């Protein structure tokens, strides 16, 4: 019987502490250190910087022409196989 009463007391004290923690979380939930606009601006700036770095790498390593040189072989093989009307 005493053991049951001790368990009930411990459960009620745990419940009270959880209520206190829940109230603390609810109080701090409205406090945001950064507004949504600031986060949106940071994301937009990160995307712009990322795109700049990507295009800079393409320019520095001439990746667009390397891709076209690779694709030229494939396209030439395709167009060599196309039937043509050779009548004049």
C-alpha positions, 0 to 999 in steps of 0.5 A: 500500500505504501509502495502504491502511494509513493508511486502516485506521489512520484507520478503527480510530481512528474505531471506537475513538472511536465506542466511547468515545462510545457508552460515554459515552452509555450511562453518561449514559442512566440519569441523568435530571434529572426523574423521570416523576412530575414530568413527569406533574404538569407535563403535568397542570398545563398541561392544567388551566391550558389548560382554565381559559384556554379556559373563561375566554375562552368566558365573557368573550366570551360565546361560548356564547350566540353559538354558540347564536344562530348555531345557532338560525337553522339549527335553526329552518329545520330545524324549520319544514320538519318535517311536523306532524300538525295534527289535533285 
